[in-house]
Protein backbone atom coordinates (compact mmCIF):
# COMPACT_ATOMS: atom_id res chain seq x y z
CA UNK A 1 0.00 0.00 0.00
CA UNK A 2 2.87 2.40 0.89
CA UNK A 3 4.66 1.68 -2.34
CA UNK A 4 1.65 2.40 -4.52
CA UNK A 5 0.91 5.66 -2.73
CA UNK A 6 4.52 6.75 -3.13
CA UNK A 7 4.37 5.99 -6.83
CA UNK A 8 1.21 8.02 -7.27
CA UNK A 9 2.77 10.99 -5.52
CA UNK A 10 5.91 10.83 -7.63
CA UNK A 11 3.82 10.73 -10.82
CA UNK A 12 1.80 13.72 -9.64
CA UNK A 13 4.91 15.74 -8.82
CA UNK A 14 6.50 15.01 -12.18
CA UNK A 15 3.30 16.01 -13.99
CA UNK A 16 2.99 19.30 -12.13
CA UNK A 17 6.62 20.25 -12.70
CA UNK A 18 6.06 19.86 -16.43
CA UNK A 19 3.15 22.26 -16.21
CA UNK A 20 5.42 24.95 -14.75
CA UNK A 21 4.10 24.84 -11.18
CA UNK A 22 6.33 25.37 -8.18
CA UNK A 23 6.33 22.57 -5.61
CA UNK A 24 7.36 22.55 -1.96
CA UNK A 25 7.06 19.83 0.65
CA UNK A 26 5.68 19.63 4.14
CA UNK A 27 5.68 16.73 6.59
CA UNK A 28 2.31 15.76 8.03
CA UNK A 29 1.31 12.86 10.24
CA UNK A 30 -0.58 10.08 8.45
CA UNK A 31 -4.35 9.72 8.95
CA UNK A 32 -5.39 7.76 12.02
CA UNK A 33 -5.57 4.03 11.29
CA UNK A 34 -3.25 4.22 8.30
CA UNK A 35 -0.84 1.24 8.21
CA UNK A 36 2.70 2.55 8.37
CA UNK A 37 5.78 0.75 7.10
CA UNK A 38 9.06 2.45 6.42
CA UNK A 39 7.28 5.75 6.03
CA UNK A 40 6.21 6.84 9.49
CA UNK A 41 5.41 10.22 7.94
CA UNK A 42 4.54 10.79 4.31
CA UNK A 43 6.12 13.58 2.35
CA UNK A 44 3.14 15.13 0.61
CA UNK A 45 3.37 17.81 -2.03
CA UNK A 46 1.78 21.21 -1.63
CA UNK A 47 1.19 22.83 -4.98
CA UNK A 48 1.58 26.56 -5.07
CA UNK A 49 0.27 28.29 -8.19
CA UNK A 50 2.44 31.33 -8.91
CA UNK A 51 0.09 32.86 -11.45
CA UNK A 52 -3.53 32.48 -12.46
CA UNK A 53 -5.02 30.28 -15.17
CA UNK A 54 -2.98 29.79 -18.29
CA UNK A 55 0.20 31.61 -17.16
CA UNK A 56 3.43 29.71 -16.40
CA UNK A 57 5.61 30.13 -13.32
CA UNK A 58 8.05 32.39 -15.16
CA UNK A 59 5.40 34.93 -16.32
CA UNK A 60 6.00 38.44 -14.92
CA UNK A 61 3.44 39.85 -12.46
CA UNK A 62 1.28 42.70 -13.70
CA UNK A 63 -0.51 45.44 -11.78
CA UNK A 64 -4.20 45.87 -12.58
CA UNK A 65 -5.23 48.82 -14.70
CA UNK A 66 -6.06 51.88 -12.59
CA UNK A 67 -9.75 52.54 -11.98
CA UNK A 68 -11.31 55.95 -12.34
CA UNK A 69 -14.01 55.19 -9.75
CA UNK A 70 -13.77 56.61 -6.23
CA UNK A 71 -13.14 53.72 -3.82
CA UNK A 72 -16.02 53.02 -1.43
CA UNK A 73 -15.55 52.51 2.30
CA UNK A 74 -16.36 49.01 3.44
CA UNK A 75 -17.89 50.30 6.66
CA UNK A 76 -19.95 53.11 5.20
CA UNK A 77 -23.01 53.87 7.37
CA UNK A 78 -26.26 52.90 5.59
CA UNK A 79 -28.15 55.86 4.21
CA UNK A 80 -30.68 57.31 6.60
CA UNK A 81 -29.21 55.70 9.73
CA UNK A 82 -29.47 58.06 12.71
CA UNK A 83 -26.35 58.55 14.80
CA UNK A 84 -28.33 59.36 17.96
CA UNK A 85 -31.45 57.48 18.92
CA UNK A 86 -34.40 59.74 19.67
CA UNK A 87 -35.77 59.69 23.21
CA UNK A 88 -39.41 60.09 24.31
CA UNK A 89 -39.21 63.70 25.52
CA UNK A 90 -36.90 65.09 22.85
CA UNK A 91 -38.39 68.35 21.55
CA UNK A 92 -41.23 68.14 24.09
CA UNK A 93 -42.58 71.54 25.06
CA UNK A 94 -42.50 72.86 28.60
CA UNK A 95 -46.29 72.45 28.67
CA UNK A 96 -46.02 68.76 27.78
CA UNK A 97 -43.39 68.09 30.43
CA UNK A 98 -45.26 70.00 33.11
CA UNK A 99 -47.21 67.72 35.44
CA UNK A 100 -44.98 64.69 34.78
CA UNK A 101 -43.68 62.65 37.69
CA UNK A 102 -40.88 60.10 37.90
CA UNK A 103 -41.33 57.30 40.43
CA UNK A 104 -38.08 55.76 41.64
CA UNK A 105 -38.86 52.33 43.06
CA UNK A 106 -35.98 51.62 45.43
CA UNK A 107 -35.05 48.81 47.77
CA UNK A 108 -36.13 51.10 50.63
CA UNK A 109 -39.43 52.23 49.08
CA UNK A 110 -40.73 54.61 46.41
CA UNK A 111 -39.69 58.22 45.84
CA UNK A 112 -42.02 60.25 43.60
CA UNK A 113 -40.40 63.28 41.94
CA UNK A 114 -42.34 65.98 40.11
CA UNK A 115 -40.29 67.68 37.39
CA UNK A 116 -40.48 71.47 37.10
CA UNK A 117 -39.50 72.16 33.47
CA UNK A 118 -40.32 75.87 33.65
CA UNK A 119 -37.34 76.23 36.02
CA UNK A 120 -34.80 74.07 34.14
CA UNK A 121 -36.25 72.66 30.88
CA UNK A 122 -33.19 70.75 29.63
CA UNK A 123 -32.46 69.23 33.02
CA UNK A 124 -36.10 68.16 33.37
CA UNK A 125 -36.11 66.74 29.84
CA UNK A 126 -32.91 64.81 30.50
CA UNK A 127 -34.31 63.31 33.72
CA UNK A 128 -37.59 62.31 32.08
CA UNK A 129 -35.79 60.72 29.13
CA UNK A 130 -33.41 58.72 31.31
CA UNK A 131 -36.29 57.39 33.38
CA UNK A 132 -38.41 56.62 30.31
CA UNK A 133 -35.72 54.60 28.52
CA UNK A 134 -34.92 52.57 31.64
CA UNK A 135 -31.44 54.00 32.11
CA UNK A 136 -31.95 54.39 35.88
CA UNK A 137 -33.17 50.81 36.37
CA UNK A 138 -30.82 48.76 38.63
CA UNK A 139 -28.55 51.78 39.30
CA UNK A 140 -27.61 52.75 42.85
CA UNK A 141 -27.45 55.81 45.05
CA UNK A 142 -23.66 55.94 44.98
CA UNK A 143 -23.06 58.97 47.23
CA UNK A 144 -24.57 60.17 50.50
CA UNK A 145 -23.68 63.19 52.59
CA UNK A 146 -25.33 62.71 55.99
CA UNK A 147 -27.97 65.31 56.70
CA UNK A 148 -27.53 66.88 53.28
CA UNK A 149 -28.02 64.86 50.04
CA UNK A 150 -28.29 61.45 48.41
CA UNK A 151 -26.93 61.19 44.87
CA UNK A 152 -27.97 58.81 42.10
CA UNK A 153 -27.88 58.62 38.33
CA UNK A 154 -24.50 56.93 37.87
CA UNK A 155 -25.43 54.66 34.97
CA UNK A 156 -22.24 52.63 35.38
CA UNK A 157 -23.60 51.21 38.67
CA UNK A 158 -26.45 49.44 36.87
CA UNK A 159 -26.72 45.97 35.39
CA UNK A 160 -27.66 47.43 32.00
CA UNK A 161 -24.36 49.25 31.48
CA UNK A 162 -23.32 48.96 27.82
CA UNK A 163 -21.66 51.07 25.09
CA UNK A 164 -24.94 52.85 24.30
CA UNK A 165 -25.44 53.95 27.92
CA UNK A 166 -21.77 54.89 28.11
CA UNK A 167 -22.25 57.25 25.18
CA UNK A 168 -25.47 58.58 26.71
CA UNK A 169 -23.69 59.30 29.98
CA UNK A 170 -21.29 61.63 28.18
CA UNK A 171 -24.03 63.99 27.02
CA UNK A 172 -23.51 67.31 28.82
CA UNK A 173 -26.24 69.72 29.82
CA UNK A 174 -26.21 73.51 30.08
CA UNK A 175 -26.35 74.98 33.56
CA UNK A 176 -29.87 76.27 34.35
CA UNK A 177 -29.80 78.08 37.68
CA UNK A 178 -33.13 79.66 38.60
CA UNK A 179 -35.05 81.14 41.49
CA UNK A 180 -35.92 77.63 42.69
CA UNK A 181 -34.12 77.38 46.02
CA UNK A 182 -32.16 74.29 47.06
CA UNK A 183 -34.33 73.36 50.03
CA UNK A 184 -35.14 69.97 51.55
CA UNK A 185 -36.94 67.78 49.00
CA UNK A 186 -35.63 69.62 45.92
CA UNK A 187 -33.94 67.57 43.16
CA UNK A 188 -31.03 69.05 41.23
CA UNK A 189 -28.33 68.07 38.74
CA UNK A 190 -24.89 67.13 40.05
CA UNK A 191 -21.84 68.38 38.19
CA UNK A 192 -18.14 69.14 38.61
CA UNK A 193 -16.71 72.52 39.55
CA UNK A 194 -16.60 73.33 35.84
CA UNK A 195 -19.71 74.90 34.24
CA UNK A 196 -22.01 72.92 31.93
CA UNK A 197 -20.73 69.50 33.04
CA UNK A 198 -23.97 67.92 34.30
CA UNK A 199 -24.72 64.57 32.64
CA UNK A 200 -26.93 61.91 34.29
CA UNK A 201 -26.11 62.32 38.00
CA UNK A 202 -28.76 63.94 40.19
CA UNK A 203 -29.16 64.55 43.91
CA UNK A 204 -32.06 64.81 46.32
CA UNK A 205 -31.68 67.21 49.22
CA UNK A 206 -32.64 65.93 52.66
CA UNK A 207 -31.42 69.21 54.14
CA UNK A 208 -31.19 72.78 52.87
CA UNK A 209 -28.33 73.81 50.58
CA UNK A 210 -28.48 77.59 50.05
CA UNK A 211 -24.86 77.66 48.84
CA UNK A 212 -26.02 75.76 45.72
CA UNK A 213 -28.47 78.46 44.65
CA UNK A 214 -27.56 80.32 41.50
CA UNK A 215 -25.05 77.65 40.43
CA UNK A 216 -26.75 74.25 40.22
CA UNK A 217 -29.78 73.32 38.14
CA UNK A 218 -32.74 72.51 40.38
CA UNK A 219 -35.41 70.84 38.23
CA UNK A 220 -37.79 68.91 40.49
CA UNK A 221 -39.28 68.34 43.90
CA UNK A 222 -40.11 65.21 45.92
CA UNK A 223 -43.89 64.86 46.17
CA UNK A 224 -43.91 61.60 48.14
CA UNK A 225 -41.24 59.44 49.74
CA UNK A 226 -38.91 61.98 51.35
CA UNK A 227 -38.76 59.59 54.32
CA UNK A 228 -37.25 57.00 51.94
CA UNK A 229 -34.55 59.49 50.99
CA UNK A 230 -33.94 60.09 54.71
CA UNK A 231 -33.49 56.35 55.30
CA UNK A 232 -31.01 56.09 52.44
CA UNK A 233 -29.14 59.12 53.80
CA UNK A 234 -28.88 57.62 57.32
CA UNK A 235 -27.42 54.30 56.17
CA UNK A 236 -23.79 53.66 57.20
CA UNK A 237 -21.25 55.18 54.84
CA UNK A 238 -17.57 56.03 54.65
CA UNK A 239 -16.21 59.12 52.93
CA UNK A 240 -19.61 59.75 51.32
CA UNK A 241 -19.73 56.23 49.89
CA UNK A 242 -22.52 54.02 51.32
CA UNK A 243 -21.38 50.69 52.72
CA UNK A 244 -24.37 49.02 51.05
CA UNK A 245 -25.66 51.20 48.20
CA UNK A 246 -29.44 51.25 47.84
CA UNK A 247 -30.59 50.26 44.37
CA UNK A 248 -33.27 51.78 42.16
CA UNK A 249 -35.08 48.69 40.94
CA UNK A 250 -37.20 50.61 38.44
CA UNK A 251 -37.97 54.16 37.29
CA UNK A 252 -41.31 55.03 35.71
CA UNK A 253 -42.73 58.20 34.13
CA UNK A 254 -46.41 59.04 34.54
CA UNK A 255 -48.72 62.00 34.99
CA UNK A 256 -48.59 63.25 38.56
CA UNK A 257 -51.60 62.27 40.63
CA UNK A 258 -53.38 64.60 43.00
C-alpha positions in Angstrom: 0.0 0.0 0.0 2.9 2.4 0.9 4.7 1.7 -2.3 1.6 2.4 -4.5 0.9 5.7 -2.7 4.5 6.7 -3.1 4.4 6.0 -6.8 1.2 8.0 -7.3 2.8 11.0 -5.5 5.9 10.8 -7.6 3.8 10.7 -10.8 1.8 13.7 -9.6 4.9 15.7 -8.8 6.5 15.0 -12.2 3.3 16.0 -14.0 3.0 19.3 -12.1 6.6 20.3 -12.7 6.1 19.9 -16.4 3.2 22.3 -16.2 5.4 25.0 -14.8 4.1 24.8 -11.2 6.3 25.4 -8.2 6.3 22.6 -5.6 7.4 22.5 -2.0 7.1 19.8 0.6 5.7 19.6 4.1 5.7 16.7 6.6 2.3 15.8 8.0 1.3 12.9 10.2 -0.6 10.1 8.4 -4.3 9.7 9.0 -5.4 7.8 12.0 -5.6 4.0 11.3 -3.2 4.2 8.3 -0.8 1.2 8.2 2.7 2.5 8.4 5.8 0.8 7.1 9.1 2.5 6.4 7.3 5.8 6.0 6.2 6.8 9.5 5.4 10.2 7.9 4.5 10.8 4.3 6.1 13.6 2.3 3.1 15.1 0.6 3.4 17.8 -2.0 1.8 21.2 -1.6 1.2 22.8 -5.0 1.6 26.6 -5.1 0.3 28.3 -8.2 2.4 31.3 -8.9 0.1 32.9 -11.5 -3.5 32.5 -12.5 -5.0 30.3 -15.2 -3.0 29.8 -18.3 0.2 31.6 -17.2 3.4 29.7 -16.4 5.6 30.1 -13.3 8.0 32.4 -15.2 5.4 34.9 -16.3 6.0 38.4 -14.9 3.4 39.8 -12.5 1.3 42.7 -13.7 -0.5 45.4 -11.8 -4.2 45.9 -12.6 -5.2 48.8 -14.7 -6.1 51.9 -12.6 -9.7 52.5 -12.0 -11.3 55.9 -12.3 -14.0 55.2 -9.7 -13.8 56.6 -6.2 -13.1 53.7 -3.8 -16.0 53.0 -1.4 -15.5 52.5 2.3 -16.4 49.0 3.4 -17.9 50.3 6.7 -20.0 53.1 5.2 -23.0 53.9 7.4 -26.3 52.9 5.6 -28.2 55.9 4.2 -30.7 57.3 6.6 -29.2 55.7 9.7 -29.5 58.1 12.7 -26.3 58.6 14.8 -28.3 59.4 18.0 -31.4 57.5 18.9 -34.4 59.7 19.7 -35.8 59.7 23.2 -39.4 60.1 24.3 -39.2 63.7 25.5 -36.9 65.1 22.9 -38.4 68.3 21.5 -41.2 68.1 24.1 -42.6 71.5 25.1 -42.5 72.9 28.6 -46.3 72.5 28.7 -46.0 68.8 27.8 -43.4 68.1 30.4 -45.3 70.0 33.1 -47.2 67.7 35.4 -45.0 64.7 34.8 -43.7 62.7 37.7 -40.9 60.1 37.9 -41.3 57.3 40.4 -38.1 55.8 41.6 -38.9 52.3 43.1 -36.0 51.6 45.4 -35.0 48.8 47.8 -36.1 51.1 50.6 -39.4 52.2 49.1 -40.7 54.6 46.4 -39.7 58.2 45.8 -42.0 60.3 43.6 -40.4 63.3 41.9 -42.3 66.0 40.1 -40.3 67.7 37.4 -40.5 71.5 37.1 -39.5 72.2 33.5 -40.3 75.9 33.6 -37.3 76.2 36.0 -34.8 74.1 34.1 -36.2 72.7 30.9 -33.2 70.8 29.6 -32.5 69.2 33.0 -36.1 68.2 33.4 -36.1 66.7 29.8 -32.9 64.8 30.5 -34.3 63.3 33.7 -37.6 62.3 32.1 -35.8 60.7 29.1 -33.4 58.7 31.3 -36.3 57.4 33.4 -38.4 56.6 30.3 -35.7 54.6 28.5 -34.9 52.6 31.6 -31.4 54.0 32.1 -31.9 54.4 35.9 -33.2 50.8 36.4 -30.8 48.8 38.6 -28.6 51.8 39.3 -27.6 52.7 42.9 -27.4 55.8 45.0 -23.7 55.9 45.0 -23.1 59.0 47.2 -24.6 60.2 50.5 -23.7 63.2 52.6 -25.3 62.7 56.0 -28.0 65.3 56.7 -27.5 66.9 53.3 -28.0 64.9 50.0 -28.3 61.5 48.4 -26.9 61.2 44.9 -28.0 58.8 42.1 -27.9 58.6 38.3 -24.5 56.9 37.9 -25.4 54.7 35.0 -22.2 52.6 35.4 -23.6 51.2 38.7 -26.5 49.4 36.9 -26.7 46.0 35.4 -27.7 47.4 32.0 -24.4 49.2 31.5 -23.3 49.0 27.8 -21.7 51.1 25.1 -24.9 52.8 24.3 -25.4 54.0 27.9 -21.8 54.9 28.1 -22.3 57.3 25.2 -25.5 58.6 26.7 -23.7 59.3 30.0 -21.3 61.6 28.2 -24.0 64.0 27.0 -23.5 67.3 28.8 -26.2 69.7 29.8 -26.2 73.5 30.1 -26.4 75.0 33.6 -29.9 76.3 34.3 -29.8 78.1 37.7 -33.1 79.7 38.6 -35.0 81.1 41.5 -35.9 77.6 42.7 -34.1 77.4 46.0 -32.2 74.3 47.1 -34.3 73.4 50.0 -35.1 70.0 51.5 -36.9 67.8 49.0 -35.6 69.6 45.9 -33.9 67.6 43.2 -31.0 69.1 41.2 -28.3 68.1 38.7 -24.9 67.1 40.1 -21.8 68.4 38.2 -18.1 69.1 38.6 -16.7 72.5 39.6 -16.6 73.3 35.8 -19.7 74.9 34.2 -22.0 72.9 31.9 -20.7 69.5 33.0 -24.0 67.9 34.3 -24.7 64.6 32.6 -26.9 61.9 34.3 -26.1 62.3 38.0 -28.8 63.9 40.2 -29.2 64.5 43.9 -32.1 64.8 46.3 -31.7 67.2 49.2 -32.6 65.9 52.7 -31.4 69.2 54.1 -31.2 72.8 52.9 -28.3 73.8 50.6 -28.5 77.6 50.1 -24.9 77.7 48.8 -26.0 75.8 45.7 -28.5 78.5 44.7 -27.6 80.3 41.5 -25.1 77.7 40.4 -26.7 74.2 40.2 -29.8 73.3 38.1 -32.7 72.5 40.4 -35.4 70.8 38.2 -37.8 68.9 40.5 -39.3 68.3 43.9 -40.1 65.2 45.9 -43.9 64.9 46.2 -43.9 61.6 48.1 -41.2 59.4 49.7 -38.9 62.0 51.3 -38.8 59.6 54.3 -37.2 57.0 51.9 -34.5 59.5 51.0 -33.9 60.1 54.7 -33.5 56.4 55.3 -31.0 56.1 52.4 -29.1 59.1 53.8 -28.9 57.6 57.3 -27.4 54.3 56.2 -23.8 53.7 57.2 -21.3 55.2 54.8 -17.6 56.0 54.7 -16.2 59.1 52.9 -19.6 59.8 51.3 -19.7 56.2 49.9 -22.5 54.0 51.3 -21.4 50.7 52.7 -24.4 49.0 51.0 -25.7 51.2 48.2 -29.4 51.2 47.8 -30.6 50.3 44.4 -33.3 51.8 42.2 -35.1 48.7 40.9 -37.2 50.6 38.4 -38.0 54.2 37.3 -41.3 55.0 35.7 -42.7 58.2 34.1 -46.4 59.0 34.5 -48.7 62.0 35.0 -48.6 63.3 38.6 -51.6 62.3 40.6 -53.4 64.6 43.0 
